[in-house]
């Protein structure tokens, strides 16, 4: 089964669609918005806002309604927090 997410360039050749198996084997497991939200402990609306803003790339099958996010894209969208930038979240310590 070939899905229409991303492209795979092999040895300078044309871009080829990735199969679902290739996506998983490359560490690019596809997540739904709900799964991405659970993984980052955020709301679905926050993930949707990040997709609309272009912060998190998302994909859809041609003609499909469901939106998918590559796990690697989701994790790449995270920004490292420098020690001095960390604000107190109200946790005792």
Backbone torsions as a table, in degrees:
resi	resn	phi	psi	omega
1	UNK	NA	127.2	178.9
2	UNK	-104.1	132.5	178.5
3	UNK	-112.4	153.7	-175.7
4	UNK	-91.6	55.7	176.6
5	UNK	-116.8	130.1	174.6
6	UNK	58.3	-162.8	176.7
7	UNK	-149.7	161.6	-177.8
8	UNK	-130.6	111.6	-180.0
9	UNK	-95.4	124.6	-178.3
10	UNK	-115.6	117.1	175.3
11	UNK	49.6	48.3	175.9
12	UNK	71.5	4.0	179.9
13	UNK	-79.0	-171.3	-179.5
14	UNK	-69.0	156.5	177.3
15	UNK	-69.1	131.2	-179.9
16	UNK	-114.5	142.6	176.7
17	UNK	-64.6	144.6	177.5
18	UNK	-82.5	141.3	170.7
19	UNK	-83.1	160.7	179.6
20	UNK	-58.2	-39.6	180.0
21	UNK	-62.8	-41.7	178.4
22	UNK	-63.9	-39.0	179.1
23	UNK	-60.8	-47.3	-179.3
24	UNK	-66.1	-44.2	-177.5
25	UNK	-65.4	-27.9	178.4
26	UNK	-84.1	6.2	-177.8
27	UNK	77.0	17.9	-178.5
28	UNK	-107.8	44.7	178.6
29	UNK	-51.3	138.1	179.6
30	UNK	-87.3	133.0	178.9
31	UNK	-117.6	148.3	170.5
32	UNK	-80.0	170.2	177.4
33	UNK	-60.1	-41.5	-179.8
34	UNK	-63.5	-41.8	179.2
35	UNK	-65.6	-40.9	178.1
36	UNK	-63.0	-42.0	179.1
37	UNK	-62.8	-43.2	178.5
38	UNK	-63.9	-42.1	-178.2
39	UNK	-60.1	-42.5	-178.2
40	UNK	-94.1	0.9	-177.9
41	UNK	56.3	47.7	177.1
42	UNK	-123.1	170.0	176.4
43	UNK	-82.0	159.2	175.4
44	UNK	-59.2	-40.0	-178.9
45	UNK	-61.9	-37.5	178.1
46	UNK	-64.4	-44.0	178.2
47	UNK	-63.0	-43.4	179.0
48	UNK	-61.1	-40.8	177.9
49	UNK	-63.3	-40.9	180.0
50	UNK	-66.0	-35.6	177.1
51	UNK	-66.8	-47.8	179.6
52	UNK	-61.0	-35.2	-179.8
53	UNK	-77.5	-11.8	-179.5
54	UNK	86.3	5.9	179.3
55	UNK	-71.9	-35.9	178.3
56	UNK	-118.8	117.1	176.7
57	UNK	-67.8	142.7	179.1
58	UNK	-135.5	160.0	-174.5
59	UNK	-135.0	156.4	178.3
60	UNK	-141.7	143.2	173.5
61	UNK	-66.9	144.2	178.4
62	UNK	-54.0	125.7	179.9
63	UNK	77.6	-0.3	-177.3
64	UNK	-90.6	166.1	179.7
65	UNK	-104.5	-31.5	-176.1
66	UNK	-72.2	142.2	179.0
67	UNK	-106.9	138.5	-180.0
68	UNK	-122.9	151.4	178.1
69	UNK	-127.7	131.9	174.8
70	UNK	-71.8	134.3	179.3
71	UNK	-55.0	-42.1	-178.6
72	UNK	-64.1	-37.8	176.7
73	UNK	-65.5	-40.4	-179.4
74	UNK	-62.3	-47.6	-178.4
75	UNK	-70.1	-32.1	177.5
76	UNK	-68.3	-25.0	-178.9
77	UNK	-74.3	-14.9	178.9
78	UNK	-70.6	142.4	177.2
79	UNK	-105.0	139.1	177.0
80	UNK	-72.4	137.1	179.0
81	UNK	-99.0	124.4	176.2
82	UNK	-74.6	149.1	-175.7
83	UNK	-52.6	-38.5	-177.6
84	UNK	-76.7	-14.4	-179.6
85	UNK	-86.1	-13.0	-176.6
86	UNK	-72.1	122.3	178.2
87	UNK	-94.2	152.2	178.1
88	UNK	-65.5	123.5	179.9
89	UNK	-95.0	14.5	178.0
90	UNK	83.6	8.3	178.9
91	UNK	-86.9	139.1	176.4
92	UNK	-72.2	149.9	-178.7
93	UNK	-164.0	NA	NA
